[in-house]
Structure formats: structure tokens, C-alpha cells
Amino acid sequence: MEHPSDGQLPDQLTLLKTLHLQKSNGAWLTGLDANIAAWKHTQFRWLARLLELPLISNIGNRVYNHWAVLRFKKLYQNKDQVQTCPCGTSQSDA
């Protein structure tokens, strides 16, 4: 899935809920698409190619989305844990 390229960084909670990858043209990839794009540059490029196949991609997206929800809940159950972005600037909880 691609996000519109408006030059804005997604908010912190959005970034924590699913993997985001910004392409050189400024477009954003998220979720499994971001993983596939990253894996194409590693020793796991064979897995990236496999995950791009239509039937496997459909299943892979569902599995990734379910995993991402569970991961977020496990790591950030307490909303107070999500206060400071990695760059050191604080974010509001709104």
C-alpha cells in the first residue's frame, strides 16, 4: 500500500502500528509492501519475490496485518510508553 507523498512524516502512532518505508521518490510503502521492498536488497530477496505472487501476497497481507496489531498491542499496551519519537522530540498523546 502506498501513502500519498505530501512531504509529511506520518505521525508516531501510525509509524509504530505498521512498518513504513519511504522510497527515493518520496512515496511511502507500508506493511508487507514495505517489507518486500526492503527484503529485495537483502539475502531474503527470494522471499520478497515469493511474497509478490498474487495468492501468496493476499495471504501474506492478512497475516502481516494480524501480526502488526498483535505486535503493537504487546509493545505499546500502555499509551504512556509512546511519548517520545526516536529522534528525541516529544509527541502529544492526542
N, C-alpha and C positions, 0 to 999 in steps of 0.2 A: 504494500500500500504506500502511496506517495502522498506527502503533505504538500500543499501549495507553497511555493518558495516566495515568501514575503520578506526574507531577511531577518525575521524574528526567531529567536530561540524559543522552542516550546517551553511552557512552564515546568517547574521542577517535578511536580507530581506526575505530569504526563510523561516526562523523561524516565521517571522511576518505574512506571507501570509497564512499559514495554521498551525493548531496545530501539534506539533511534540511530540512524546513520545519515549524515549529510554528505551528498555527492558533491563532486567538484563544481557542478553547475549550480549548486545551491539548493537543489531539490532534496527532500527528506524521504528516506525509506524507513519503514517501521516493521516491527515484529519479525516474522520469518523472512520477509524480503530483505530486511537489514542483515540478518544472519547469513543468508545466502550470498549477498553481495560481499560481505566480509570474508566468508569462507572461500570464496573464489580466489583469494590471494594467500591461501594457506595450503597446507598439506591435505586439507579436507575438501579441496575443490571437487573431488569425485562425489562427495556427499551433497555439495551445492548443486551439481548437475542433476543428481538423482531427485533432489527435493523440488527441482523446477518442472519435473514431469507433471502433467495436469492432474491425474488422480492422486498421486503422492502429495502434490502441492496442496490440494484440498484437505486431505487428512492432516498433513503437516501443519497447516494454518490453524486447524481446530485444536490440535494437540498443543501447539505453541501458545495459543491464546489461553487455554486452560492452565497451562504451566505458569504463564506470566501472572495470572490472577493469584494462583497459589503462592508464587514466589513473593509477590508484593505483600500479600497478607502476612506471610511468615516474617518477612524482614521489616515491615513497617506497620505492624498492628497498632502501635501507639503513634498517633499522628504527631505527637511532640518530637518523635525521632526525626521527622522531616522538617527541619527548620533552616538548615544551612546547606547551600548548594556546594558542590566540590570546589568551586572557585573561591569560596570563603565569604561570599556575600550572603546576608541573611534574606530569607524569603518570608513573606507573610503567610499565615495559615488560612487565609480567606478562601 
